[in-house]
Amino acid sequence: MNLPELSTPRLRLLPLCPDDAPRIAELGSDPVIAAFTANMPSPYTLKDARAFVERSLEAGEKGDDLVFGIHLRAGALTGIINLRLNPRHHSGHLGYWMGAPYRGQGYMTEAVKRVMTYGLETLGLRRIHTSCLATNAASARVLLNAGFESEGCSRQAFLKNGVFHDLLNFGVLATDEAVSTDDPA
C-alpha cells in the first residue's frame, strides 16, 4: 500500500524513510516517551530506530500498519503516529508519540484528527480506538480534544517494567457527530 502524504495547516504527515532514523532516535531517546509507550526501549538507539523504520515500511507495504512521521511544515520531524488496521472488523488502533520540544502546542491533536479523518472517511473504517496509561493526562487530553470518546478504564491491564498500570480507553465511530466530514488540510 502506498501511503499518502497527509497535511494539516501546520503539519505534514509523511511515510517514513530510512533517512528519518537518526532523528527518530534523537527524539525517541526521551525517557518520558519510553515510560508512556508500549514497546519503546530506553535508551532508544539508532539501531532501534533503524529497525523501527524497517518494520514500519514492511507493515505499510502489507497495509497492516500505516506509520507516518509528523513533520512541521518547515520540515522538522517532531514525532510518530500510526494506525494499525484490522480489516476484518473495519477498525484501526491509533498510536503516537511526540518529541519533547513539540509537546503542548496542539500538534499531536492536529495529527490525530487528520489520521482519524483519513481512517474513517478515506479508508472506510467503522471505528478507531486507542488506550493510554491512566497517568498520561496529556495523551488523554489529546484524544478528547481530537473527538474521541472515553470508553472507561481497564484496571491493571498493562504490565510495564514489572508494574501493572490502569489503561484509559478511547474510541471514535464513523457515525459520531464529532467526526468532521471536512478535509482538515
C-alpha positions in Angstrom: 0.0 0.0 0.0 1.4 3.4 -0.9 1.0 5.7 2.0 -0.2 9.2 1.1 1.1 12.4 2.4 -1.5 13.9 4.8 -1.4 17.5 5.7 -3.0 20.0 8.1 -2.5 23.7 8.3 0.7 23.3 10.4 1.9 19.7 9.7 2.8 17.2 7.0 2.3 13.5 7.9 4.8 11.6 5.7 5.6 8.0 5.2 8.9 7.1 7.0 12.1 6.7 5.1 15.5 5.3 6.2 16.9 8.8 6.5 14.4 9.5 9.3 16.1 7.0 11.7 18.7 9.4 13.3 16.0 12.0 14.1 13.7 9.3 15.4 16.5 8.0 17.6 17.2 11.5 18.8 13.6 12.3 19.8 12.8 8.8 20.9 15.6 8.7 23.4 13.5 10.8 25.8 12.7 8.6 28.9 9.2 10.1 29.0 8.4 8.5 25.7 9.6 5.1 26.8 7.6 5.5 30.0 4.3 6.1 28.2 4.6 3.8 25.2 4.2 0.0 24.9 7.3 -1.1 23.1 10.0 1.7 23.1 13.1 0.7 24.9 15.2 3.1 27.0 17.7 4.1 25.9 16.4 4.3 22.3 19.3 3.8 20.0 19.9 4.5 16.3 19.8 0.7 15.8 16.4 0.6 17.4 15.2 3.5 15.2 16.5 1.8 12.0 14.7 -1.4 13.0 11.5 0.5 13.7 11.7 2.2 10.3 12.3 -1.1 8.5 9.4 -2.8 10.3 7.2 0.2 9.6 8.0 0.1 5.9 7.2 -3.6 5.7 3.9 -3.2 7.6 3.0 -0.3 5.4 3.6 -2.4 2.2 1.3 -5.1 3.5 -1.3 -2.5 4.5 -1.2 -3.7 8.2 0.1 -0.6 9.9 0.2 2.9 8.5 3.1 4.8 10.1 3.7 8.4 9.5 6.4 10.8 10.6 4.9 14.0 11.9 6.7 17.0 10.3 6.3 20.7 10.8 5.5 22.5 7.5 9.1 23.8 7.8 10.3 20.2 7.6 11.4 19.1 11.1 10.3 15.6 12.2 8.6 16.0 15.5 7.0 12.6 16.3 5.3 9.5 15.0 1.7 8.5 14.5 0.4 5.2 13.3 -2.9 3.5 12.5 -2.8 -0.3 12.8 -5.6 -1.7 10.7 -7.9 -4.6 11.4 -9.8 -5.1 8.1 -11.9 -7.9 9.4 -13.5 -5.6 11.9 -13.2 -2.4 9.8 -11.3 -0.8 12.7 -7.9 0.7 13.5 -5.8 1.1 16.6 -4.1 4.5 16.9 -0.6 5.0 18.4 1.6 8.1 18.7 4.4 9.9 20.4 5.7 13.5 20.2 9.2 14.7 20.8 9.7 16.9 24.0 10.3 20.2 22.2 7.0 20.0 20.4 4.6 19.0 23.2 1.9 21.2 24.5 1.4 23.1 21.2 -1.5 21.2 19.8 0.5 19.4 17.1 -0.5 15.9 18.3 -4.2 16.8 18.4 -3.9 18.1 14.9 -2.2 14.9 13.7 -4.6 12.7 15.5 -7.6 14.5 13.9 -6.1 14.1 10.4 -5.3 10.4 10.8 -8.7 9.8 12.3 -10.4 11.6 9.3 -8.2 9.6 6.9 -9.1 6.3 8.5 -12.8 6.9 8.9 -13.5 8.7 5.6 -10.9 7.6 3.1 -10.2 4.0 4.3 -13.9 3.5 5.3 -13.1 2.3 8.9 -16.1 2.0 11.2 -14.1 2.5 14.4 -10.7 3.8 15.6 -9.7 3.0 19.2 -6.7 3.5 21.4 -5.6 3.5 25.1 -3.2 5.4 27.2 -1.8 4.9 30.7 -4.1 6.5 33.3 -1.1 8.5 34.4 -0.7 10.1 31.0 -3.1 13.0 31.3 -1.6 14.8 28.3 -2.4 11.9 26.0 -5.9 11.6 27.3 -6.4 15.3 26.7 -5.2 14.9 23.1 -7.7 12.2 22.4 -10.6 14.0 24.0 -9.7 17.2 22.1 -9.5 15.3 18.8 -13.1 14.0 19.3 -12.5 10.5 20.8 -15.0 9.4 23.4 -13.8 8.0 26.8 -14.8 4.3 27.0 -13.7 3.7 30.5 -10.7 2.3 32.4 -9.2 -1.2 32.2 -7.8 -1.7 35.6 -4.3 -3.0 35.9 -4.4 -4.1 32.2 -0.9 -3.2 31.2 2.3 -4.5 32.7 5.3 -2.2 32.1 8.7 -2.7 33.8 7.1 -5.1 36.4 4.3 -2.7 37.4 0.7 -3.1 36.5 -1.0 0.1 35.1 -4.6 1.1 34.5 -5.4 1.9 30.9 -7.8 4.6 29.8 -9.7 3.5 26.7 -10.9 5.8 23.9 -12.8 5.3 20.6 -14.5 7.1 17.8 -17.0 5.8 15.3 -17.6 7.0 11.8 -21.1 7.8 12.8 -20.1 10.0 15.7 -21.2 13.7 15.4 -17.7 14.8 16.4 -16.2 13.3 13.3 -15.6 16.0 10.7 -16.6 15.5 7.1 -14.3 18.4 6.1 -10.8 17.7 4.9 -8.6 19.4 7.6 -5.8 20.0 5.0 
